Amino acid sequence: MMAKPENSWSDWLKSILEQHETALVRYACRLTGDVEVARDVVQDTFVTLCRQGPGAVEDHVVPWLFRVCRNRALDIIKGRHPDCPITEMENRMPDGHESPGDLLERKEKLALILELLETLPANQREVVALKFQHDLSYKEISSVTGLSVTNVGFLIHTGLKNIKERLSVEAPPRERVLRRVK
């Protein structure tokens, strides 16, 4: 009879690890600037989760994981603020048929957006990444960062506005993209 709750606990933990480990490592890497340190931070995060148990965090596990990960990373870097460049981002292409030119244009815009994201101030970069890479709500981002929900919204809005303005100036017109293909 006791084996079932234990299996349930380990299954829950395994599921959480499988779902969130990669995102947490990416997030910690952005904070610490070092993938090995990021992995240690995430390991510490999951050790802390094991101490908490599912009952304490079950209804808010994702923001809890990011908050603990963030706090541990900030403890480690103590005043340093380097960022790990985004090395990967899910490349979600629509299922429809795109021409090679459209596909190339989309990939170039994505590359430019990622470059522009790296130029944002650290606080804007962090909340934008939590929103769009990790799909957290404003309330969850607020819980992770300790910022008010209003401040989170302002930082995301300002960061996206900055990227949009620079994208309209720096994005290559479609004709130039197509000429490069030929």
N, C-alpha and C positions, 0 to 999 in steps of 0.2 A: 504494500500500500504506500510506503514511503518513497519508493522508486519513482512513482509517477510525478510527484511534485518536483523532485530533483531533476528528472528528465525535462520537465516543463521549464524549469529554471535554466538549465543548460541549453535547451532549444531556443528559449527566448534570447539568451545572451548570444548564442551563435548567430541567430537571425539579425540581431542589432549589429553585431560585428560585421557580418557580410554586407549589410545594407549601407553602413556609414563609415567604415574604416577608410576607404579610399578618399572620400570627401573630406574627412577629418585630417588625413595626412596632407592633402593638398592645401587645406586651410592653414594648418600649423606651419607648413613650409612657407606660405606667404608671410606669416608672422615672423618666423625665425630666420628665414633665408637659407636653411640647411635641411635637406631631406632626411638625413640621419637623425638630427635633433627632432625633427617633426615626427618621425616614427616613434622615438622615445616618448615624446609628449603624448601621442595617441595611445601608446601602451599604458602610460600612467593614467590617462583618462579612463581606459577600460578597467584598470585595476580599481580605480575609484568607483566605477559603476558596480563592480563586483561587491564592493563593500556596502553599497547602498541597497542593492536588491531591487527587483522590479516594482514592488509596491510603492516605493518612495518616488520613482521617476516615471512610471509607466505612462501617465497621461501627458507628459511633456518631455519625453526622452530626447528628442532631437535638439531642442534648444538647450537642454541640460548638458548634453554631450559637447555641443559647441562652446558653451560657457565655461565648462571645466577645462576643455582643450585650450581655449583662449587664455584663461587665467594661468594655466600651467606654462604655456608658451611665454607669456609676459613675465612670469616669475623667472624663467630661464634667461631671457634676453636682457632683463634689467637695464632699460634705457637705450638699448640698441633698437633701431627701427629699419633694418633692411627687409626687403621683400624678395621673395622667390618669384621669378617671372612665371607667368602661367605657361606651363609646359604642355598642358593638354586641356582640351575643352571638348565636351561632347559635340560632335559634328552632326547635328540633327538636320538631315535633308528631308524635304517633303517627299512623300511617296510618288508624287506625280512625275511626269517625264520632263526633265529640264534639258534644254539644249546645252551643248558643251560651253557655249559663250555665257549662258546664264549661270551655269555651274562655276565657271572660272570667276565670273563677277562676284558671285556669292562668297567664294573662298577668299578672294582678295579683300572684300569688305570685312569679312570676319577677321582676317589677319590685321587689317587696319584698326578695327574696333579693339582688338586685344592690345595693340600697341598704344592706342589712345587711353585705354583703361589703365595701363601702367603709368601714365603721366598724371593721373588724378592724385590729389592729396591722399595720404594713407587712410584717413577716416572715411572718405568717400569710396575709395577703392575697396575697403573692407566691407562696407554695407552693401555695395553693388554686387560684390562677389557672393555674399551670403544670400542675397535675394535671388540672383539669377543663376549662379552656379550650384547653390545648395538648396534653392527653392524654399527658403524660410520666409515666414510672414513678417510684417513689420513688428508685430508684438514679439515674435520669437527672436528677431534680430535685437530688439530692445533688451530682451532678457539676456542674450549672449553678451552684448557690448556694454550694458549698463546705461545706455543712452535712452532718452525718452522716445516714445513712439513717434512723436512729432518731429524730433530731431532726426530720427532715422529717415522719416519720409522726406524731410528737407534735404538731407545729405544725398539720398538716392536721386531725388528730383534734380538737384544741382549737378551731380555727377553725370546723369544721363543728358541733361541739357548741354553741358560742356562737351560731351562726346558727340552729341548730335550736331552741334555747331561746327566742331572741328571736322567731323565726318563730311559735312556738306562742302567744306572748303578743300579738304584733302583727298576725298574719294575720286578716283579717276573716272572720267566719263566713260560710258559704255563703248563708245567708238574706239578709244585708245586701248581698252581691254581687248576688243575684238581684233584690232590691228596687230597686237602682240601675239595673238594666237596664230595668225597667218604666216 
